Amino acid sequence: MIARFVRWLLCLVGLVIIGFATFYVVTAPSPLPASHWAGLGDPDIKNGEMVFWAGGCTSCHAAPGAQGDAKLVLSGGLALNSPFGTFHVPNISPDEKAGLGSWTLADFGNAMKRGVGRNGEHLYPSFPYGSYARMSDKDINDLWGFLKTLPKSANVAPPHELPFPFNIRLALGGWKFLYFNNQPRVVLANADNKVGRGQYLVEGPGHCGECHTPRDALGGFLKDKWLAGAPNPEGKGNIPDITPGSKAVGSWSAADIANYLETGFTPDFDSAGGSMAEVQQNIAHLPASDREAIAAYLKVLPAR
């Protein structure tokens, strides 16, 4: 009887080890090789600045309350509250110690497109690499070039404050297995170049779905409710539905949407408020053709 129990126990331990090993292999960080980032050439700094504004980098990475040129000092420190704990936004200035000054393009690119940190660790999706994964390598290279032109900051953000089990980074591999990919959020038949550009901006650098799409209990997007509105991930209230079926903006024309993104004024002469005010100010830096492309994409989405 004892021998049988020992055999049973050993089999159980073996199965646990095999299961853990399988999980680790399937969900291990998978950065792109350094060769992937070689040969991209000198960055286009002007385009990198446009990518910077499309991505709204200042909204999270500038010091809380920063205004004017101070918004270009990406010192981090903003606290993002969530159902999983509090995330503290890091310094991404060119400072060699506190920021990204000692990083390579490959380090930066793998953080953006694979959610993998410089030391090979999984990054938390509070950094929206789930959207940035759709960005082109050229835009990543150009953005990296622009970031290196910005002022340095020696500020060191505090570590995340996450309870168990959310403080276990290994589990993020499972989250990526379930939710992380670089495929289009929606498939649009016969989309022209303008709509395609808008889809790229909204689903990629603009990461609009991070706030406008509801999530399940594990923080993954509800795929059939893309941009259909969601609870505010940082506190009270709701982020509106921005599909053509929206009661808030569904009746707006493409021109209305493009004008709102440029000026902050709705067709009823109301103005952007809350976190959207800063998003609008960022998008206002983009060329008119990009704002028109975003509007064109939003108008051809399935109504939710």
FENDA-V558803 format. One record per backbone hydrogen bond with DSSP energy under -0.5 kcal/mol. NH is the residue of the N-H (numbers start at 1). CO is the residue of the C=O. E is the energy in kcal/mol with one decimal. If there is no record, write none. Layout:
nh;co;e
NH;CO;E
NH;CO;E
//
This chain:
nh;co;e
5;1;-2.2
6;2;-2.5
7;3;-2.4
8;4;-2.5
9;5;-2.7
10;6;-2.7
11;7;-2.4
12;8;-2.1
13;9;-2.6
14;10;-2.5
15;11;-2.4
16;12;-2.3
17;13;-2.5
18;14;-2.6
19;15;-2.7
20;16;-2.6
21;17;-2.7
22;18;-2.6
23;19;-2.4
24;20;-2.5
25;21;-2.4
26;22;-2.6
27;23;-2.3
28;24;-0.9
36;33;-1.6
37;33;-0.6
37;34;-1.1
38;35;-0.8
40;37;-0.7
45;43;-1.0
48;44;-2.6
49;45;-2.0
50;46;-1.5
51;47;-2.4
52;48;-2.1
53;49;-2.1
54;50;-2.5
55;51;-2.4
56;52;-0.5
56;53;-0.8
57;52;-1.6
59;56;-1.1
60;56;-0.6
60;57;-0.7
61;57;-2.4
62;58;-1.5
63;73;-0.7
66;63;-2.3
70;67;-1.6
71;68;-1.8
72;69;-1.9
73;70;-1.5
74;72;-1.0
75;73;-2.1
76;61;-3.5
77;89;-3.1
78;60;-0.5
80;78;-0.6
80;87;-3.7
81;79;-0.7
82;85;-1.2
85;82;-1.4
86;161;-2.4
87;80;-2.9
87;85;-0.5
89;78;-2.9
89;87;-0.6
92;74;-2.0
93;74;-0.8
99;95;-1.0
100;93;-3.2
101;95;-2.3
103;100;-1.9
108;104;-2.4
109;105;-3.4
110;106;-2.4
111;107;-1.6
112;108;-2.3
113;109;-3.0
114;110;-1.5
115;110;-0.5
115;111;-0.7
116;110;-1.8
117;121;-3.5
120;117;-2.0
123;115;-2.7
127;124;-2.0
128;126;-0.7
129;127;-3.1
131;128;-1.6
132;128;-2.2
133;129;-1.9
134;131;-2.2
135;132;-2.3
140;136;-2.0
141;137;-2.6
142;138;-2.8
143;139;-2.8
144;140;-2.4
145;141;-2.0
146;142;-2.1
147;143;-2.7
148;144;-1.5
149;146;-2.0
150;147;-1.4
157;155;-0.6
161;86;-3.0
162;160;-0.7
166;163;-1.2
167;163;-0.7
168;165;-1.8
169;167;-0.9
171;168;-1.2
172;169;-1.9
173;170;-1.4
174;171;-0.8
175;171;-1.5
176;172;-2.7
177;173;-2.2
178;174;-1.7
179;175;-2.4
180;176;-2.0
188;186;-0.6
189;187;-0.6
191;188;-0.9
196;192;-2.6
197;193;-2.3
198;194;-2.4
199;195;-2.7
200;196;-2.1
201;197;-2.3
202;198;-2.6
203;199;-2.7
204;200;-1.9
206;201;-2.6
207;204;-1.3
208;202;-1.7
209;202;-0.5
210;207;-1.3
211;208;-1.3
212;208;-2.1
213;209;-1.6
214;225;-0.6
214;229;-0.6
216;220;-2.6
219;216;-1.8
222;214;-2.4
223;221;-1.0
225;222;-2.3
226;223;-0.9
228;225;-2.2
229;212;-2.9
230;239;-2.0
232;237;-2.5
235;232;-1.4
239;230;-3.8
242;227;-2.6
246;243;-2.1
250;246;-1.2
252;249;-1.5
257;253;-2.2
258;254;-2.5
259;255;-2.4
260;256;-2.3
261;257;-2.3
262;258;-1.2
263;259;-3.2
264;259;-0.5
264;260;-2.2
266;270;-2.4
269;266;-2.2
272;264;-2.2
276;273;-1.1
277;274;-1.1
278;274;-0.6
279;275;-1.6
280;276;-2.9
281;277;-1.9
282;278;-1.9
283;279;-2.4
284;280;-2.0
285;282;-1.6
286;283;-1.8
290;287;-1.1
291;287;-1.5
292;288;-2.5
293;289;-1.7
294;290;-2.4
295;291;-2.1
296;292;-2.4
297;293;-2.3
298;294;-2.4
299;295;-1.7
300;296;-0.8
300;297;-1.0
301;297;-0.6
301;298;-0.5
//
